[in-house]
């Protein structure tokens, strides 16, 4: 069963790579994203698919907020709690990254 799943994963990855090669604009965008250390083809394709090719964003802050990586402070009055990410954005992007 594991070998079958591994073959299916490999087949899907080859098909994704083939589709990327056939679209010059997608290939250009993936070229920029995959230059980031640790981001591979499948991670970059997921981010582009979930953001509709970045067409809805005017700047990086909007993308960060959409992904749920924006910083949220937990404070009230004089009490200052921990800061963390909001996690209110797209969970698929956070999961893949």
C-alpha positions as protocol buffer text, in pm:
chain_id: "A"
residue {
  index: 1
  type: UNK
  ca { x: 0 y: 0 z: 0 }
}
residue {
  index: 2
  type: UNK
  ca { x: 286 y: 238 z: 84 }
}
residue {
  index: 3
  type: UNK
  ca { x: 458 y: 166 z: -247 }
}
residue {
  index: 4
  type: UNK
  ca { x: 133 y: 235 z: -432 }
}
residue {
  index: 5
  type: UNK
  ca { x: 89 y: 568 z: -251 }
}
residue {
  index: 6
  type: UNK
  ca { x: 452 y: 661 z: -320 }
}
residue {
  index: 7
  type: UNK
  ca { x: 397 y: 591 z: -691 }
}
residue {
  index: 8
  type: UNK
  ca { x: 83 y: 804 z: -692 }
}
residue {
  index: 9
  type: UNK
  ca { x: 262 y: 1091 z: -519 }
}
residue {
  index: 10
  type: UNK
  ca { x: 547 y: 1071 z: -770 }
}
residue {
  index: 11
  type: UNK
  ca { x: 299 y: 1065 z: -1058 }
}
residue {
  index: 12
  type: UNK
  ca { x: 118 y: 1373 z: -925 }
}
residue {
  index: 13
  type: UNK
  ca { x: 445 y: 1561 z: -876 }
}
residue {
  index: 14
  type: UNK
  ca { x: 549 y: 1483 z: -1235 }
}
residue {
  index: 15
  type: UNK
  ca { x: 213 y: 1604 z: -1365 }
}
residue {
  index: 16
  type: UNK
  ca { x: 241 y: 1928 z: -1165 }
}
residue {
  index: 17
  type: UNK
  ca { x: 593 y: 1984 z: -1301 }
}
residue {
  index: 18
  type: UNK
  ca { x: 465 y: 1923 z: -1655 }
}
residue {
  index: 19
  type: UNK
  ca { x: 183 y: 2175 z: -1609 }
}
residue {
  index: 20
  type: UNK
  ca { x: 424 y: 2433 z: -1470 }
}
residue {
  index: 21
  type: UNK
  ca { x: 653 y: 2395 z: -1772 }
}
residue {
  index: 22
  type: UNK
  ca { x: 359 y: 2455 z: -2008 }
}
residue {
  index: 23
  type: UNK
  ca { x: 268 y: 2794 z: -1853 }
}
residue {
  index: 24
  type: UNK
  ca { x: 541 y: 3062 z: -1880 }
}
residue {
  index: 25
  type: UNK
  ca { x: 380 y: 3304 z: -1630 }
}
residue {
  index: 26
  type: UNK
  ca { x: 339 y: 3031 z: -1369 }
}
residue {
  index: 27
  type: UNK
  ca { x: 695 y: 2916 z: -1432 }
}
residue {
  index: 28
  type: UNK
  ca { x: 822 y: 3273 z: -1375 }
}
residue {
  index: 29
  type: UNK
  ca { x: 632 y: 3308 z: -1047 }
}
residue {
  index: 30
  type: UNK
  ca { x: 750 y: 2968 z: -926 }
}
residue {
  index: 31
  type: UNK
  ca { x: 1107 y: 3059 z: -1016 }
}
residue {
  index: 32
  type: UNK
  ca { x: 1091 y: 3356 z: -779 }
}
residue {
  index: 33
  type: UNK
  ca { x: 931 y: 3162 z: -493 }
}
residue {
  index: 34
  type: UNK
  ca { x: 1149 y: 2853 z: -515 }
}
residue {
  index: 35
  type: UNK
  ca { x: 1461 y: 3068 z: -470 }
}
residue {
  index: 36
  type: UNK
  ca { x: 1364 y: 3085 z: -102 }
}
residue {
  index: 37
  type: UNK
  ca { x: 1561 y: 2826 z: 92 }
}
residue {
  index: 38
  type: UNK
  ca { x: 1339 y: 2534 z: 195 }
}
residue {
  index: 39
  type: UNK
  ca { x: 1054 y: 2608 z: -46 }
}
residue {
  index: 40
  type: UNK
  ca { x: 1014 y: 2340 z: -309 }
}
residue {
  index: 41
  type: UNK
  ca { x: 792 y: 2300 z: -610 }
}
residue {
  index: 42
  type: UNK
  ca { x: 487 y: 2161 z: -428 }
}
residue {
  index: 43
  type: UNK
  ca { x: 504 y: 2429 z: -156 }
}
residue {
  index: 44
  type: UNK
  ca { x: 529 y: 2707 z: -414 }
}
residue {
  index: 45
  type: UNK
  ca { x: 248 y: 2562 z: -627 }
}
residue {
  index: 46
  type: UNK
  ca { x: 23 y: 2541 z: -321 }
}
residue {
  index: 47
  type: UNK
  ca { x: 89 y: 2903 z: -225 }
}
residue {
  index: 48
  type: UNK
  ca { x: 23 y: 3024 z: -579 }
}
residue {
  index: 49
  type: UNK
  ca { x: -294 y: 2816 z: -607 }
}
residue {
  index: 50
  type: UNK
  ca { x: -430 y: 2935 z: -272 }
}
residue {
  index: 51
  type: UNK
  ca { x: -360 y: 3301 z: -355 }
}
residue {
  index: 52
  type: UNK
  ca { x: -491 y: 3286 z: -711 }
}
residue {
  index: 53
  type: UNK
  ca { x: -148 y: 3380 z: -844 }
}
residue {
  index: 54
  type: UNK
  ca { x: -118 y: 3678 z: -605 }
}
residue {
  index: 55
  type: UNK
  ca { x: -375 y: 3874 z: -808 }
}
residue {
  index: 56
  type: UNK
  ca { x: -569 y: 3991 z: -500 }
}
residue {
  index: 57
  type: UNK
  ca { x: -273 y: 4141 z: -315 }
}
residue {
  index: 58
  type: UNK
  ca { x: -118 y: 4482 z: -356 }
}
residue {
  index: 59
  type: UNK
  ca { x: 163 y: 4436 z: -103 }
}
residue {
  index: 60
  type: UNK
  ca { x: 331 y: 4177 z: 117 }
}
residue {
  index: 61
  type: UNK
  ca { x: 141 y: 4282 z: 433 }
}
residue {
  index: 62
  type: UNK
  ca { x: -185 y: 4177 z: 272 }
}
residue {
  index: 63
  type: UNK
  ca { x: -42 y: 3837 z: 184 }
}
residue {
  index: 64
  type: UNK
  ca { x: 94 y: 3788 z: 536 }
}
residue {
  index: 65
  type: UNK
  ca { x: -246 y: 3871 z: 683 }
}
residue {
  index: 66
  type: UNK
  ca { x: -426 y: 3643 z: 435 }
}
residue {
  index: 67
  type: UNK
  ca { x: -202 y: 3354 z: 533 }
}
residue {
  index: 68
  type: UNK
  ca { x: -258 y: 3418 z: 905 }
}
residue {
  index: 69
  type: UNK
  ca { x: 105 y: 3498 z: 981 }
}
residue {
  index: 70
  type: UNK
  ca { x: 32 y: 3849 z: 1107 }
}
residue {
  index: 71
  type: UNK
  ca { x: 139 y: 3925 z: 1465 }
}
residue {
  index: 72
  type: UNK
  ca { x: -127 y: 3960 z: 1734 }
}
residue {
  index: 73
  type: UNK
  ca { x: -52 y: 4111 z: 2071 }
}
residue {
  index: 74
  type: UNK
  ca { x: -237 y: 3989 z: 2380 }
}
residue {
  index: 75
  type: UNK
  ca { x: -260 y: 4289 z: 2608 }
}
residue {
  index: 76
  type: UNK
  ca { x: -512 y: 4472 z: 2821 }
}
residue {
  index: 77
  type: UNK
  ca { x: -436 y: 4782 z: 3023 }
}
residue {
  index: 78
  type: UNK
  ca { x: -99 y: 4738 z: 3193 }
}
residue {
  index: 79
  type: UNK
  ca { x: -88 y: 4361 z: 3140 }
}
residue {
  index: 80
  type: UNK
  ca { x: 113 y: 4253 z: 2839 }
}
residue {
  index: 81
  type: UNK
  ca { x: 78 y: 3890 z: 2733 }
}
residue {
  index: 82
  type: UNK
  ca { x: 254 y: 3688 z: 2472 }
}
residue {
  index: 83
  type: UNK
  ca { x: 254 y: 3778 z: 2108 }
}
residue {
  index: 84
  type: UNK
  ca { x: 188 y: 3522 z: 1839 }
}
residue {
  index: 85
  type: UNK
  ca { x: 49 y: 3473 z: 1493 }
}
residue {
  index: 86
  type: UNK
  ca { x: -323 y: 3525 z: 1440 }
}
residue {
  index: 87
  type: UNK
  ca { x: -392 y: 3192 z: 1261 }
}
residue {
  index: 88
  type: UNK
  ca { x: -709 y: 3348 z: 1119 }
}
residue {
  index: 89
  type: UNK
  ca { x: -597 y: 3322 z: 760 }
}
residue {
  index: 90
  type: UNK
  ca { x: -561 y: 3042 z: 508 }
}
residue {
  index: 91
  type: UNK
  ca { x: -461 y: 2727 z: 695 }
}
residue {
  index: 92
  type: UNK
  ca { x: -340 y: 2551 z: 378 }
}
residue {
  index: 93
  type: UNK
  ca { x: -68 y: 2811 z: 328 }
}
residue {
  index: 94
  type: UNK
  ca { x: 42 y: 2786 z: 693 }
}
residue {
  index: 95
  type: UNK
  ca { x: 40 y: 2406 z: 677 }
}
residue {
  index: 96
  type: UNK
  ca { x: 253 y: 2386 z: 363 }
}
residue {
  index: 97
  type: UNK
  ca { x: 505 y: 2645 z: 483 }
}
